[in-house]
Amino acid sequence: MAVSYYTEEGLKKLKDELNDLKVRGRADMARQISEARDKGDLSENAEYDAAKDAQGHMELKISKLEDIVANARVLDSSSIDTSQVSIMTKVKIKNSKNGATISYSIVAEEEADLKSGKISIKSPIGKGLLGKKVGEKASIIVPAGAVEFEILEIVSGF
């Protein structure tokens, strides 16, 4: 798995989620399996099968989060190159068609939160802006079609 870069806050959130799943999630799952097992014949016990399925899904999620956390690095904001759009930069763009301006912080996929103005580096807009410099234009294919954005400003995002 490739190294991913996060803000300190984003990595802490991932670690907290992982810890919660390991501690509380596993305890809840064990309780559900135990309750289902107490209901009798396991060969015809749909609750038991469902609980074991849910346990498998939770363990898979824990495994994925462990991989992400193991390969995560906190990016030092002082080392961010603001001469071009990259992860952990905040970019102000202008929609060439309607003149609207908007700012986005480019973040790792797990930190993306559109309401907070944080878009994933793997999103169509994130990918399309990557490497662009102030004054350049980026034509990006979004669900509504092709949109052209002009890069107005790039600053350290955090």
N, C-alpha and C positions, 0 to 999 in steps of 0.2 A: 504494500500500500504506500502511496506517495505521501510525502510530508505535506501537511496543510497548515496554513497560518491563521491564527486567531487573535482577537483582542484578549486581554487578561480576563475581562468580564465574560466573554464568550466561552473561553476554555473552562472557567470556573462553573458556568452553567452546565456544560457537558459533564464535568466531573461530578457535580451535585446530582444530576439525573442518573448517572451510572451508579453512584453510591445508593441512591434511593431505590433503584431497581434491585440491586444486590441485597439490600437489607430488608426494606419493607415489602418490595415486590415478591421476593422469594418466600418470605414468611407468609404473606397472604396466599400465595400459590400453594404452599404446603398445607395450609389450613383448608383451602378449597378441596384439595385432593383427599385429605383425610376425611372431611365431611362426606364427600361423594363415596369414598370407600366404605364408610359406615352404613351406607344405604343398601348394602347387600351384594348380590351376585355381580361381579365385575364384568362378566361377558355380555350382560345386557344393560349395563349402566351407562346411559348416554351422558349423564353429568360427569362421571369419572373420565370418560373419553374426551369430553370437551375441556375439562380441567387439565388433562395431560397435554392436549393440543395447545392450550393457552400457555402452559409451562414451556413447551418447546419454542413457541414464538417469542416468549419473554427471554429465554436463554439465548436465542439467536440475536435479539436486540442488544442484550448485554455484551455478547461477543463482538458485535459490530462497533458498539460504543467503546469497548476496550481497545480495539484496533485504532479507532479514530483518535482516542486520547493518547495512545502510545506513540502515534505519529504526528501529534499536534505540537506546534511551536508557537510561542507568543512572539508576535512581531513587535519590535521596538519602533515606536512611532518616529523616533529621531533618525532612523535609518531608511525611511521611506523616500523614494525618489519621486518628487512631485513634478518632474519635467514631462511625465507621461502618465496616463491612466494605468494603475496597477492595483493589486489587492491592497486594502487598507487606505486607499485614497478617497477623498470626497471630490466628486466631479459635478460641476454645474453645466448643464447642457440646455440647448435651445432647440425646440422642434422647428425645423425649417418650414414646415407646412403651415402651422398655426401660430408660430411665434411664442408659444408657451415655454417658460423656463422652469427647470426643476433640478434639484440637487439629489444625488445619490451617493451613499458610501458603498464602496465595493468590498464585499466581505466573503468569507468562506460560506459554502452552501448551508451548513448547519446554523449559521448566525443570521441568515437572511430574514428580514422582517420588513415587508413593504410599508407597513404603517409607520415604521420608524425611519423610513427612507434608506434602508439597508437592502441592497440587492446582491444576489449571489454572483460570484465571478463566473459561474457556469450557466447563468441565465442568458437568454439571447441578447439582452441589452448589455449585460456585464461582459460577455464575450466580444460583442461588437465594439465596445468602447476601449477594451484592453489595448494598451500600446499607443493610443492616440494622444496627440499633443494639443495644447491650446491653439485654437484657430482652425484645426482640422475638422473635417466632416466625416461622419460615419453613417453609412446606409445600413440599417438593421432590419432584418425580417422578424416581425412580431406577428402574433396571431391575426391582427387586423391588416397585415400586409407590410410592405416596405415603408420604413419611416427614416427620414434623414435628420440627424442631430448634429449640431455644431458644438464643439467643445469650447466653453467660455472660460472655465477656470478649473484648476486642479490644486487641491490643498491636501495636507496630511489629514486623513479622515478621523483621527481620534485624539 
